[in-house]
Amino acid sequence: MQHQTVKTSSETPEQVQGTARRRQWGAEKRSEPLSIVHPTPSRGKIARGRVGIVITILAWLTYVISTILRQLSENPNAGFRFELEAASYLVVVTFLTFSALMYLVARQGALYRFRDHRRVPRGELDRHFATYDDGITVLVPSYAEEPQVVRGTLWSAALQEFPDLRVVLLLDDPPNPTDPAIRERLDTTRALTTEIEAQLLAPAGRFTAALDRFQARVEDGTTIASEELPVLIGEYHAAAQWLETMAENETVEDHVDEFFVDLVLMGLARELRLTILALEAAQAQQDAPSAGRTLELYLRLTRIFSARMETFERKQFASLSHEANKAMNLNAYISLMGKRWRREETSAGQTVLRPVAADAFAAADIVEVLDSTYLLTLDADSLLLRDYCLRLVYLLESPGNERVAVTQTPYSSFRGAPTRIERVAGATTDIQHILHQGMTYFGATFWVGANAVIRKDAIEDIVEVEDVGGFEIRTYIQDRTVIEDTESSVDLGTHGWSLVNYPERLSYSATPPDFGSLVVQRRRWANGGLLILPKLWNQLRERRFRRDRILYREVLLRVNYMASIAWASFGLVFLLAYPYDSRLLSPVVFLAALPYFLAMGSDLRDCGHRFSDIFRIYGFNLVLLPVNLAGVLKSLQQAFTGEKIAFVRTPKVKDRTAAPALYVVVPYAIVAFSLLTLWRNIDDGSWGNVIFAGLNALLAAYAIRAYIGIGNSVVDITLGMLNWLYVGPRKKRSTASPVVPKTPEEVDWTSILYHGDRRLNRDLRGENDRRRRVSLR
């Protein structure tokens, strides 16, 4: 699907050409992020969470008995229609109540984890990695991203202190664009890894030399702790000053740039300054760290600035998959790791990679792709805090975690969003962070693909190998659906691996800033869950065969995660569209939903948002109803046709992305129909329906005004109508003969030998025609 980028009505031409977005009324004022470690919940909060779960269950049971069963028993002659209405209404209420219950259960698990979490001390991390040999490869898949966005992501990865760190930018743009502007952007993005590595060269060289000098003094026995301390303090001062100077020279144009400067660069600088404070205190007290501890502190400096950077483009090689999705971009590079390859030019002008022996003679056409124990897949619009890799790899290598395949900190939203829709979408992201933490408590973790640390041995267990056009294609992360991380989570569980979310805030990712880009993202998220459900049943069967312990709560949470968007969307459509009998309504239904809304409001407030955002999120979900339904229907389409749905990347542009007209019109239809329902039920005296319809009309109207915009709605609907009415010029059929006779001197003999007659039979037919004409003469 093509996405149109238009100028936002609230922007001036100068802002459109630049990078700043005009702040809207009602946008987020707070710019500082939340603390890395979650506050310890009080005993009262945990108790209230348990009470909320009990109230939800009891309220649902009360409704079934006091309303549904009572109405059926008291009205035996009500007729088939009433019985059907009662049954369908009960189904809808049950599914929606079940989703609310799963929210409360997952949230309760998160509270338990936040209560019990103890942060690993810095000294333990330094000790664990002092003699560490394993490496980690950070893979950053990118397609048509703004270079400035990719640059921040690469820097946040490059400044991770890890013993053997490689950062690879996986560019997926067409390698030879003809548009000069696109070509310039691509060249700028390609150069990022070289530029970053060049900037790191000076500090890396300085601190490596300082480490070598210290180790030489230790080996010679000439080191004196009191004399070493001022030298070490000087090196830490230099490192902190380098980061602070870089931060001062950064251009801050939006809230993401502000986060990068304050949390990525200055956050690391502040941590180094804290170490300086400790060392100066030791010096003042005429004390000093041991030689071993001093070595660890030197190692830390060298590792912060010693990342190796490279750029890789799979579309430059015909032997790699060119499937247009993020999963195959990652798979293409992972399949090359740990081997040596030779570039080979085919007769068609394409480049392919051929495996060569490990001891083959080094040559210019040899490509060696180094292997690593761990992988970190990092979206190109995400930022990591300073010790992300250290803490998560430490978790993977802790006793008892040998079968943990993937760990991550579910990303949080950048604060200070300039648009209302970005702020509310960010609030839902922060809520999801809490729920994913709670799902880990019950063993129901799902891989959220933005920033995951992966044990490479684990994905080697789930790899699928196939032959495509004579080349071996290895698929580690499935691309059968557009939510490849969810499907891979199920695949890993089938093979006996588990997943764990790290209970801290160490990663942040961008939220779509306008309705058009949000449509693309949420439609993709809604697509695929139903297709993966059969795989979950296969996983449970395999685990039962292995006699693994399976908790019912885990199964329920997983099913809710994959399918709730389907039943919630259809359920809401029924509630909005069908005029149910007022006898089926009961205040007990609202009581069943009350703990859910109160808990969400409390979580929003804990995440720095507003309690009243529960109403804004409800309206937000109303305008996204057609988007979610479209994603679910796409899943059903794929289930029946067997054809994969195209992966559509979320547009990340500074200008506004136009939304498809249908997704703009339907929210207006929801408001109109809710008002019609309100008017009808006032006449009927169905006051429960009146309240529900009025609330829907009010919140949907607010959401249209706040998140889509009246002016933007007119633009998007107009563009949709024009695109629908426009008919492009027909291409004239060529009357020329498709066969062009060629002489032996003109035939591309190398292409014939390589491709055979499948693609180049026209050459053979042309030669036969030429010989036939000669014989007729």
Secondary structure, DSSP 8 states (H G I E B T S, - for coil): ----EE--TTS-HHHHHSS-----TT-----S---SB-----HHHHHHHHHHHHHHHHHHHHHIIIIIIHHHHH-TTS-HHHHHHHHHHHHHHHHHHHHHHHHHHHHHHHHHHHHH-----HHHHHHHTTT----EEEEEEESS--HHHHHHHHHHHHT---SSEEEEEEE-S-SS--SHHHHHHHHHHHTHHHHHHHHHHHHHHHHHHHHHHHHHHHHHT---HHHHHHHHHHHHHHHHHHHHHHHHHS---SHHHHHIIIIIIHHHHHHHHHHHHHHHHHHHTT----HHHHHHHHHHHHHHT--EEEEE-GGG-TTS---SSHHHHHHHHHTTTTEEEEEEE-TTS-EEEEEE-TT----TTEEEE---SEEEEE-TTEEE-TTHHHHHHHHHTSTT-TTEEEEE---EE-SS-SSHHHHHHHHHHHHHHHHHHHHHHTT-----TTEEEEEHHHHHHT-EEEEETTEEEEESS--SSS-HHHHHHHHHHHTT-EEEE-SB--EEE----SHHHHHHHHHHHTSSHHHHHHHHHHHHHHHHHTT----HHHHHHHHHHHHHHHHHHHHHHHHHHS---GGG--HHHHHHHHHHHHHHHHHHHHTTS-TTHHHHHHHHHHHTHHHHHHHHHHHHHHHHH------------SSEE---HHHHHHHHHHHHHHHHHHHHHHHHT-HHHHHHHHHHHHHHHHHIIIII-HHHHHHHHHHHHHHHH----------S-S-----TTTS-HHHHHHHTHHHHHHHHHHHHHHHHHHHH-
